Amino acid sequence: MRKLVLLVLIVTSAAGVRGAFGCTNILVTPGASTDGSVVISYSVDGEFHPTLRFTPAADHAPGELQDVKDWNGKVLLRVPYPAHTYAVTGIMNEHQVAIGETTFDGRLELENTQGGIPYWTLMRLTLQRARTAREAITVMTGLVGEFGYASTGESFSIGDPKEAWILEMIGTGPGGTGAIWVAVRVPDGMIAAHANKARIGTFPLKDPANCLYSPNVIDFAIQKGYYDPAKDGPFRFCDAYCPATAQTLRYTETRVWSIFRRAAPSQTFAADYHRGVVGARPYPLWIKPDRKLGVQDVMALMRDHYEGTPFDMTAGVDAGPYGSPLRSRPMTFKLDGATYSWERPISTQQTGCSYVANSRSFLPDAVGGVLWYGLDDTSTSCYVPLYAGNTAVPPSFTQGSLQKFSWDSAWWVFNLVANFAQLRFSDMVRDIQKVQQELEGNFFALQPAIETTARAMIATDPERARRFLTDYSVSAGEQVTRRWRELAEALFTKYNDGYVKDDKGDPKELGYPESWLREVVRARPGQLTLPPDGVIKNPESY
């Protein structure tokens, strides 16, 4: 996401977006998941107010056209509707197809600024038209082939109940036609991740079951001077269309490294590559995890700040006295002629919303697809289950704008709690996570009963089943918003004026951690020192 992420897509409001800072995706195949399902996570990072939307299925008359708009609502072009479009909630449709993305930019000169379909609209159009992940790739590449592609480089995560694919796409330049792309199926039993950098390297040219690509993917790179077969070795998409720098590696591959090192600690992935060490080996496109992952495991990976590593953002003087993992923008800064950069964690305060999409082949589509939706920073958010069979979304997830705070907007409530927690993060985050774990724990505990009931209804009354699932999801979302309002009030009451109230409501002076106090004393030698016994016997000695 380089510009306004998903503005016209099913996720966001066009009002008040002030830029974007990147996204993170995790893909889990059936053989790598605890229940044989596909899991795709997607954090939508940027300073914007997300608006969750449901688009119903619809039939369309021959010749009916669909508008393709930019982030300001201007119609760029119109594309024909198919005879029927599928229902879409967020990034999942009624057939359990889910699509996420991260922007890698790549060769900026290849952005077609003169027309075509932007990536966020491409995702929406595809979800309305595709029943499987493989079909989604055909739809996406077919649309840009016919109408052009208007964005910079994108890595798309595409999943259905049986498969997970990565599609990487980039344009052909101003006035160009179509797009350059390659899509690979993540092998069963593996997990993959990407975070704002193209990651597909070499790929098979004669394996259509597992790899698809545009006919000009290599020739175009040669023509542009991005690839020389005589000296560059085997063709690597990511090297040709998204050459790495030390800064981009730190910004992107550190996140991939942290996902992999947590999912497969036995493989001991070195930090050298994401630190930009010359000659360091790139991380693989996919790995086999040490153990199979469930939805909650993926949620935990999305809440990472590199805890327990040399890059731990909750440690050090830059984390402040209360271990905050958040850093204000910009990412880089200069001092005395040198350039420095903060770490870019997976979980960041710049997240507008995030998803963990779960697609399950062993259940009917209406029940099998669950889109777990969270607002604001993943570490202090709460995921709510939204089913593929739903016909509505929680009202509090659809309201508000970036220009005005509102208690009716779930995003603003989550944002308020997350921002207030920065005053005393190490303490407040425990209060937040207690509520988070209680609510999410209840949702997962109820899931078998909810789905058993809905599945029984589907056999005799599918519409009733959809109403049941919708009522449950809407109620769950509104419950979370209410609890977060209560949490905001409780935190403001407990942590007030530098005091922390105990269980009886009595304010306590807890002060600062000793490690931080030592840093302060070291930075201000002598300024804070008092006489040993508190009495000045010889004023000249002080």
VENBELPE-V845582 format. One line per field, one symbol per residue. ss: DSSP state (a for helix, b for strand, c for the rest). phi: phi as a letter, one per 40 degrees, with the letter a starting at -180 (. if undefined). Layout:
ss->???
phi->???
//
This chain:
ss->cccccccccccbcccccccbcccbbbbbcaaabccccbbbbbbbbbcccbcccbbccbbcccccbbbbbcccccbbbbbbcccbbccbbccbbccccbbbbbbbbccaaaccccccbcaaaaaaaaacccccaaaaaaaaaaaaaaacbcccbbbbbbbccccbbbbbbbcccccccccbbbbbbcccccbbbbccccccccccccccccbbbcccaaaaaaaaccccccccccccaaaaaccccaaaaaaaaaaaaaaaaaacaaaccccccccccccccccccbbcccccbcaaaaaaacccccccccccccccaaaccccccccccccbbbbccbbbbcccccccccbbbbbbbbbcccccaaaacbbbbbbccaaacccbbbbcccccccaaacccbccbcccccaaaaaaaaaaaaaacaaaaaaaaaaaaaaaaaaaaaaaaaaaaaaaaaaaacaaaaaaaaaaaaaaaaaaaaaaaaaaaaaaaaabbccbbbcccccbbcccccaaaaaaaaaacccccccccccccccaaac
phi->.bbccfccccbbcccgcbhbbhbbbbbbcdcbbcbgbbbbbacbcicabcbcbbbccacbcdgcbbcbbcccgcccabbccccabccbbfbbbcbgcbbbabcbfgcccccccbihcccccdccdcccbbcbccccccccccccccbgbbbccbbbcbbbcbbbbbbbaacbhdgcbgacaabbccdcgbbbaaagadbcccaccbaccbabacdcccccccdcgcabdcbcgdcbdcccbaccbdcccccbccccdccccccacccfcccdcccgccgccccccabcccacbbdcccdcccbcbgdgbcbdccbgcccgcbgcccbccccbabafgbbbaccbcccbccccaabbcbbbccbdddbccbbcbbbgdccbcacbcbccccbabddccbbhaccacacccdcccccccccccccaddcccccccccdccccccccccddcccccccccdcbadccccccccdccccccccccccccccdccccccbbfgcbccccgccbccgbcccccccccccbcgcbcbddbgbccbdccb
//
